[in-house]
């Protein structure tokens, strides 16, 4: 089912598309289908061919390399946004990373270096990207990021990434307060397990995905398309009045303890 939203006079920046399975791409597809003009940022030049393939033949799109932890890259990225669009309506942050070793052992053994990397890439970049976006964002604009339930409950091996997601969710509320006067909304979408590159780097993700499908109230996992539709709701005027929230799209996984056989 497609949702009918007209975003033909709107502009968006989507940060963090690695390939066609990326949740950032699922969101971008909804924006593009609604007529939005969309710019993309990707982490390194090795990701460019994949993005170029996805964007081939699409109107009103452009892309630029930007490591979200680099101030210089963010300056250049938002200068490009200004040049291409003049302003910005929507910012999508779909970025996370923790060093693999931090997700293999015990949370107790997290090193300061791995803690800093995970928190900087996965939470602080929402703050820095929002700050760079601020002068370009039109009143009534909207910012959406992606989070995961390991912020609220222990998910084996998620470790410092669970802490980073808790920081992201708290940052969402503080950013929503700062942007409130201009009615620029800031929300985060808590997605159930999805098969993406980032997920594959989590040890034991396959088991988590299968158990998720069994335990969710729907008896299946949510889909990237469903993530895209919730993000579209939150970005567009359909979500007016909603800010500072963590909204779940997980086919009812987080509400369950154990399902009856
Ligand atoms: P993905 O690997 O497709 O996307 C992650 C993106 O982060 C990649 O494009 C990667 O290049 C980018 N990235 C990492 N470090 C970066 C940096 N320093 N600068 C710029 N970009 C950087 O995987 P995904 O699952 O689509 O992840 C997108 C978001 O969704 C993440 O925040 C992730 O935690 C969240 N999420 C994923 C799941 C899941 O099960 N896949 C569930 C809930 C939330």
Boltz pocket constraint, residues with backbone or C-beta under 6 A from the ligand:
constraints:
  - pocket:
      binder: B
      contacts: [[A, 15], [A, 16], [A, 17], [A, 18], [A, 19], [A, 21], [A, 22], [A, 23], [A, 24], [A, 42], [A, 43], [A, 44], [A, 66], [A, 67], [A, 68], [A, 69], [A, 93], [A, 94], [A, 95], [A, 96], [A, 97], [A, 121], [A, 146], [A, 147], [A, 148], [A, 189], [A, 190], [A, 191], [A, 192], [A, 193], [A, 194], [A, 195], [A, 196], [A, 197], [A, 198], [A, 199]]
      max_distance: 6.0
